[in-house]
């Protein structure tokens, strides 16, 4: 009986095991966060014939319902100009151990006689972890590194998935109110 050389056995094992390591290290899930001039930017413009006054009342109601805790003096609501500008805030849970992030961003709504524009931009993140006290920092620095394959932590995928899902949910809820 002929024996298989040890080198060939090692090569065969290597060929069988290599794909498992390659797939385990590659995260193919793409997070589609919209950018404008290098900044995270969720924006939607829509035509609507409901009239400026009606659209503005819908937008104002949505804004005060979704973001009821506006910092004092931060929300600027100008019915004459048809604009609402304020601060949005939501929480993204990033780990099973209880770590989470506060994401703060600017919300700008402009209503005209023919429609409206919604924009969420200027995102900042603040990690909440035991033993760490951080201030808010621009999310784009972290997002850039993540897209280049250099995540800051194992929680980055959950952070960016949460940012994208929450921002898109806000936009969808706004469109639902405005287009009814």
KERO-314320 format. One record per residue (C-alpha): residue in one letter; z negated, x, y negated. Coordinates in pm, 1 decimal. Each point is the difference from the previous one (the first is absolute). Layout:
! KERO-314320
[atom 'A'; [Z; X; Y]],
...
This chain:
! KERO-314320
[atom 'X'; [0.0; 0.0; 0.0]],
[atom 'X'; [101.5; 133.7; -337.0]],
[atom 'X'; [-260.9; 16.1; -280.0]],
[atom 'X'; [85.1; -95.3; -357.6]],
[atom 'X'; [-72.5; 284.6; -238.0]],
[atom 'X'; [-302.9; -52.6; -221.6]],
[atom 'X'; [208.0; 37.0; -318.6]],
[atom 'X'; [217.8; -295.4; 97.3]],
[atom 'X'; [-306.8; -213.6; 70.7]],
[atom 'X'; [-146.5; 84.6; -340.5]],
[atom 'X'; [330.7; -81.5; -166.4]],
[atom 'X'; [18.0; -337.8; 176.1]],
[atom 'X'; [-355.7; -89.1; -103.5]],
[atom 'X'; [76.2; 111.5; -356.2]],
[atom 'X'; [310.4; -225.0; -11.4]],
[atom 'X'; [-198.4; -297.1; 127.3]],
[atom 'X'; [-293.5; 44.0; -239.1]],
[atom 'X'; [185.0; 101.4; -319.5]],
[atom 'X'; [129.6; -350.1; -91.2]],
[atom 'X'; [-352.4; -143.2; 19.4]],
[atom 'X'; [-123.8; 252.2; -256.7]],
[atom 'X'; [300.8; -46.0; -225.1]],
[atom 'X'; [-35.9; -378.8; -11.2]],
[atom 'X'; [-376.3; 15.9; -41.4]],
[atom 'X'; [33.1; 211.0; -314.3]],
[atom 'X'; [279.5; -193.6; -166.0]],
[atom 'X'; [-77.9; -310.5; -200.9]],
[atom 'X'; [326.9; -182.9; -42.6]],
[atom 'X'; [-138.8; -300.9; -188.7]],
[atom 'X'; [149.0; 2.1; -347.6]],
[atom 'X'; [-199.0; -143.3; -286.7]],
[atom 'X'; [241.8; -137.3; -257.9]],
[atom 'X'; [-181.9; 38.5; -330.9]],
[atom 'X'; [234.9; -59.2; -296.1]],
[atom 'X'; [20.5; 275.3; -259.8]],
[atom 'X'; [132.8; 13.0; -354.6]],
[atom 'X'; [27.1; 336.2; -174.9]],
[atom 'X'; [-231.0; 157.5; 259.9]],
[atom 'X'; [-272.2; -265.8; -37.1]],
[atom 'X'; [-108.2; -281.7; 231.1]],
[atom 'X'; [150.5; -314.7; -149.4]],
[atom 'X'; [18.3; -354.5; 139.5]],
[atom 'X'; [229.3; -208.7; -217.2]],
[atom 'X'; [176.6; -332.3; 19.4]],
[atom 'X'; [214.4; -184.7; -252.3]],
[atom 'X'; [95.7; -358.8; 68.5]],
[atom 'X'; [194.6; -271.3; -176.1]],
[atom 'X'; [-175.7; -334.0; -37.7]],
[atom 'X'; [84.7; -308.5; -204.4]],
[atom 'X'; [-353.8; -144.8; -15.4]],
[atom 'X'; [-33.3; 107.6; -363.6]],
[atom 'X'; [-206.0; 269.9; -166.4]],
[atom 'X'; [-313.4; -210.8; -61.0]],
[atom 'X'; [-17.8; -123.6; 359.4]],
[atom 'X'; [69.7; 345.3; 146.5]],
[atom 'X'; [-260.1; 158.6; -225.2]],
[atom 'X'; [-266.3; -249.9; 108.1]],
[atom 'X'; [81.6; 67.2; 366.2]],
[atom 'X'; [-16.4; 376.7; -56.2]],
[atom 'X'; [-327.3; -25.0; -191.8]],
[atom 'X'; [-158.0; -215.9; 270.0]],
[atom 'X'; [115.7; 238.7; 274.9]],
[atom 'X'; [-126.6; 303.6; -189.1]],
[atom 'X'; [-344.4; -146.9; -74.7]],
[atom 'X'; [-36.0; -118.1; 360.8]],
[atom 'X'; [108.7; 324.6; 166.8]],
[atom 'X'; [-170.8; 237.2; -246.5]],
[atom 'X'; [-302.7; -192.6; -130.3]],
[atom 'X'; [-213.3; 307.6; -72.8]],
[atom 'X'; [205.9; 165.2; -270.8]],
[atom 'X'; [-188.6; 277.6; -179.1]],
[atom 'X'; [-108.0; -109.9; -347.4]],
[atom 'X'; [288.0; 32.5; -243.7]],
[atom 'X'; [246.3; 125.5; 263.7]],
[atom 'X'; [206.6; -315.6; 53.5]],
[atom 'X'; [237.7; -76.7; -284.1]],
[atom 'X'; [145.9; -348.7; 13.7]],
[atom 'X'; [251.4; -85.3; -270.3]],
[atom 'X'; [143.3; -348.4; 42.3]],
[atom 'X'; [229.5; 33.6; -303.5]],
[atom 'X'; [165.8; 314.0; 142.5]],
[atom 'X'; [-22.7; -131.0; 357.3]],
[atom 'X'; [-183.0; 306.6; 132.6]],
[atom 'X'; [-301.2; 58.3; 219.3]],
[atom 'X'; [-124.1; 355.4; 49.4]],
[atom 'X'; [-307.4; 92.0; 196.5]],
[atom 'X'; [-157.1; 199.6; 278.8]],
[atom 'X'; [37.7; -79.6; 368.8]],
[atom 'X'; [-247.3; 116.1; 262.0]],
[atom 'X'; [-18.1; -25.5; 375.5]],
[atom 'X'; [-174.8; 164.4; 291.0]],
[atom 'X'; [171.0; 173.4; 292.5]],
[atom 'X'; [-209.2; 70.0; 308.7]],
[atom 'X'; [111.9; 339.5; 127.5]],
[atom 'X'; [-208.3; 66.2; 309.6]],
[atom 'X'; [-204.5; -161.8; 272.4]],
[atom 'X'; [-304.7; 189.8; -128.7]],
[atom 'X'; [-6.9; -203.4; -322.3]],
[atom 'X'; [183.5; 229.6; -241.2]],
[atom 'X'; [210.4; -185.6; -252.2]],
[atom 'X'; [193.1; 45.8; -323.3]],
[atom 'X'; [4.3; -190.4; -323.4]],
[atom 'X'; [352.7; -20.8; -137.7]],
[atom 'X'; [27.8; -74.1; -369.7]],
[atom 'X'; [332.3; -66.7; -172.8]],
[atom 'X'; [160.7; -155.3; -306.1]],
[atom 'X'; [148.7; -348.8; 21.1]],
[atom 'X'; [259.8; -108.1; -253.0]],
[atom 'X'; [155.0; -346.8; -10.6]],
[atom 'X'; [266.1; -101.2; -249.1]],
[atom 'X'; [119.9; -359.2; -23.5]],
[atom 'X'; [315.6; -105.5; -184.5]],
[atom 'X'; [195.6; -322.5; -38.7]],
[atom 'X'; [214.6; 94.4; 297.5]],
[atom 'X'; [-243.9; 158.6; 243.4]],
[atom 'X'; [-266.5; 262.0; 48.7]],
[atom 'X'; [-67.4; 361.4; 89.7]],
[atom 'X'; [-298.5; 116.5; 205.9]],
[atom 'X'; [-92.1; 366.5; 18.4]],
[atom 'X'; [-285.8; 186.1; 172.5]],
[atom 'X'; [-10.9; 371.0; -81.1]],
[atom 'X'; [-219.6; 295.1; -97.2]],
[atom 'X'; [-201.3; 0.0; 324.6]],
[atom 'X'; [-325.0; 192.5; 34.6]],
[atom 'X'; [-207.8; 49.0; 315.0]],
[atom 'X'; [-370.9; 55.1; 42.5]],
[atom 'X'; [-133.2; 88.6; 347.1]],
[atom 'X'; [-336.6; -144.1; 100.8]],
[atom 'X'; [-157.9; 215.3; 270.7]],
[atom 'X'; [-355.4; 98.1; 80.2]],
[atom 'X'; [-95.9; 313.5; -189.0]],
[atom 'X'; [307.6; 2.4; -224.5]],
[atom 'X'; [7.2; -106.7; -362.2]],
[atom 'X'; [351.9; 2.9; -135.2]],
[atom 'X'; [153.8; -147.3; -308.7]],
[atom 'X'; [336.9; -174.5; -6.9]],
[atom 'X'; [305.4; 223.3; 36.9]],
[atom 'X'; [371.5; -72.7; -12.8]],
[atom 'X'; [132.0; -114.1; 335.9]],
[atom 'X'; [337.0; 174.2; -46.0]],
[atom 'X'; [-147.0; 345.4; 69.3]],
[atom 'X'; [-128.0; -113.9; 336.1]],
[atom 'X'; [314.1; -207.4; 75.0]],
[atom 'X'; [225.6; 299.5; -72.2]],
[atom 'X'; [-190.5; 221.6; 243.2]],
[atom 'X'; [-5.1; -273.1; 265.9]],
[atom 'X'; [378.2; -47.5; -21.2]],
[atom 'X'; [48.4; 377.3; 29.9]],
[atom 'X'; [-203.3; 1.4; 324.0]],
[atom 'X'; [-325.5; 130.2; -150.5]],
[atom 'X'; [-250.1; -287.5; 6.3]],
[atom 'X'; [-330.6; 63.3; -175.6]],
[atom 'X'; [-192.7; -170.7; 280.0]],
[atom 'X'; [49.0; -198.2; 319.9]],
[atom 'X'; [-64.6; -312.9; -209.1]],
[atom 'X'; [314.8; 39.6; -210.8]],
[atom 'X'; [221.8; -217.6; 218.8]],
[atom 'X'; [-246.5; -289.8; -24.0]],
[atom 'X'; [-37.8; 58.5; -373.2]],
[atom 'X'; [372.8; -16.7; -70.1]],
[atom 'X'; [60.7; -284.5; 243.4]],
[atom 'X'; [-279.0; -193.1; -172.9]],
[atom 'X'; [136.5; 80.2; -345.0]],
[atom 'X'; [345.1; -121.7; 99.6]],
[atom 'X'; [-116.6; -312.1; 186.1]],
[atom 'X'; [-243.1; -109.1; -272.4]],
[atom 'X'; [247.5; 64.1; -281.4]],
[atom 'X'; [276.0; -191.6; 176.9]],
[atom 'X'; [-240.8; -287.5; 76.8]],
[atom 'X'; [-92.8; -21.1; -369.3]],
[atom 'X'; [366.3; -4.8; -98.6]],
[atom 'X'; [77.9; -269.9; 258.0]],
[atom 'X'; [-291.4; -216.7; -114.3]],
[atom 'X'; [114.4; 36.1; -361.0]],
[atom 'X'; [359.5; -97.1; 87.6]],
[atom 'X'; [-126.1; -300.8; 197.5]],
[atom 'X'; [-192.6; -132.7; -302.3]],
[atom 'X'; [277.9; 73.6; -246.4]],
[atom 'X'; [287.3; -141.5; 205.9]],
[atom 'X'; [-158.3; -327.8; 114.7]],
